[in-house]
Amino acid sequence: MAVRINLANVAVVLVQPNISENIGAAARAMCNMGLRRLLVVDPPRCDLTRVCKMATHAALDVVEAMEIYPGLPEALKDFSYVVGTTARLGGERQVVRTPARLAETLLPIAAENPVAILFGPEDRGLTNEDLRFCHAVVTIPTADFCSLNLAQAVMVICYELFRFSSASTSEFAPRLANRFELDAMYAHLKEVLTRICFIDAS
């Protein structure tokens, strides 16, 4: 059976966005490309008047349904697959995909699983600690000047997902464990291995 990217299963997560207008502009970019779920993590400031002004009436429903969380663990607990965005390569950073390759990867996964795409603060992007929550990392190829506005980055990624939402594949991924389920499994595994003296809990 052919499956398509289920955009209803894909959420945009803005981590500590510094500028309220960028939240609204990101919501508008999402709305243009058919994505509706927006999460904001630990925003230093979030002036809803300024957010709504940039979102315009077209994306007000996205803003009204926006979810705000104090940290990434709380925001990501129900997601089975997490993607981080970065402009910096090398070091501890994972192998990265382009937006088109990411969309191709998500085609079978998002059919049955909730997916989160993380965008970092405007001034520094996602930290290495943030990226440890991610199953995959994506970067947007640019010319020599590689600084994109937050809403521009959201638009590029969402466009590729929208483009692939009209494609189909005969492959699909089964339901994956979410972050909450994985953490519970790791805790249980640690308890069992400690009990049989296979590891030292300290």
N, C-alpha and C positions, 0 to 999 in steps of 0.2 A: 504494500500500500504506500502511495506517495505521501510524504509529509512536507510541511513548509515551516519556516521559522514562525513560531507563534509569538508575535510581538507583545501580546498580553502577558507573556511569561518573562519579559525582559524589563528590568528596572534600571534607571539611571541613579547613581548614588554620588552626591557631591560631598566631598570630605572637607570640612572647615572652609567653605567659601567665604572670602573676605568682603565681597561686595554684593549687596542686596540685589542690585540691578542684574548682576550676572546670573543669579538664581532665576529671575524672571525670564531673561533671555534664553537660558538653557531650557526652561519649561516650554517656551515658544518653539524652539528648535525641535524638541521632542514631539510636540503636537503636530508640527509640519510633517514629520516622518512616521506618525502613527503610534508613537510610544506614549503611555499615559501615566506610568507609575514613577514618581520622583521621591527619593529619600535624601534628606540633608542631615549630615552628621556634625554635631558640635559646631554650629556656625557662630563665629565671634559676634556677629550681629545679623539680624534678619528682620529688616523693616518691611512689613507686608505691604505697606502703601507703595514703596519703591519697587518691590518684587512685582506687584500686580501691574504697575505702570509699564514695566518692560515686557511682561508676559502678554499684555493687551487682552482684550475680551476673548480672543480665540483660545487662549490657554488658561483662562481663569479656573476652569474645572480641574486642570492638572495642579495648579497652585492650591486650590481649596482642599484637594485630596493629599497634598504633600505630607510626608511623614518626617518627623524630626526625632533624632536619636542622640543620646549623649556620647556614644562611642561606636566603633565599628563592630565589636562583638555582638552588641544588641541589634544593630542594623542588619547584620548578615546572618542571623541565626536560622532563618527560614530558607536561605538560598542554597541550592545544590551546586552551583557553578559560579565562580567569581572571576571577573576579568579586571585587571588593572591597566590604567593608561599611563604612559610615561614618555618624556622627551629625552631622558637621560639613559644612555646605554652603558653596558660594561659593569665592572665591579661585581657586586652580589646579585645583579639583576638577571632575571631569567631570559631565556631565548624569547625574542619578541616576534609578534606577527604584525602584518599590515592590516588595516581595517578590512580589506577584501578577504584576506585569509581568515581573519577572525569570524566574519560573517559566514564563511563556508564551514568553519569548525562548529559554529553554533547552530547551523541548520538542523542536524539531527538531535542536538542536546536540548534546545529550547522547545522542541515539540512536546516534551513531557516534563521538563524540569524548570524551576524558577532560576533565572540568571540575573546576576547583578554586574553592572559595569561601573567601576569606580573612577572618579575624576578628582584629582587633588587640588589643594589651594592654588590660587592664581600665582602667588609669588614663589612657590617652591615645588609644587607637585606632590605626588605621593611619596612617602618615606619608604625606606626598605622594610620597616616594620609593617606598614600598611600593605606592602606587596606580598608579605608572607601569608596573607589571607587569600591570595589569588591563585587560581589554577592556571591562568594564562595571562600574558602581558601583551599589550598592543601599543604600537607607536605610529604616529601619522607622519609619513615621509614629507619633507618640505625642502625648499631650496636652502641657501646659506642662512637666512633668517628664520629660525625654527620656533619662534615664540608665537603660539596661537592663543587668542582669547578663549576663555573657558567655554563660552557658548559656541564659538567656532569649532572647537574640538568635539563638543557634544553633537553638533550638527553633522560633522564628517562621519563620526561613528554611526550615528542613527541613520544617516543616508545609506550607508552600506548595508545595514541590517534591513532597512526598508527595501532596498534593491533586491536583496536575496529573499525577502519574504514572498516574492512572486515566483521564486524558483522552487523546485521540489526535488526530493530524493527518495529513494526506496529504503534508505537506511534510517534508523532512528536509535537513540540511546534510551535504555530503560530508565526508570526513575532512579535518580542518584540520591544518596544520603545527604541531608542538609547539614549545616554547620553544627546545630544543636545535637543532632543524632551522632555525628562524628565525635564530638567532644565527649558525649556520654559513652560511646564505644571505647575511646582511648582511656577514659577514667576506669572503666570496668576492666580493660585489658591490664592496666597498671596494677589494679587491685589484685587480680588473679596472679600475675607474675610475681608480685611481692609476696603473696601468700605461699607460693610454692618455692620461695627463695631464689627465683631466677634472676631478680633484680633487687637492688637495695633502694628502698623507697626514699631514703635520705639523699 
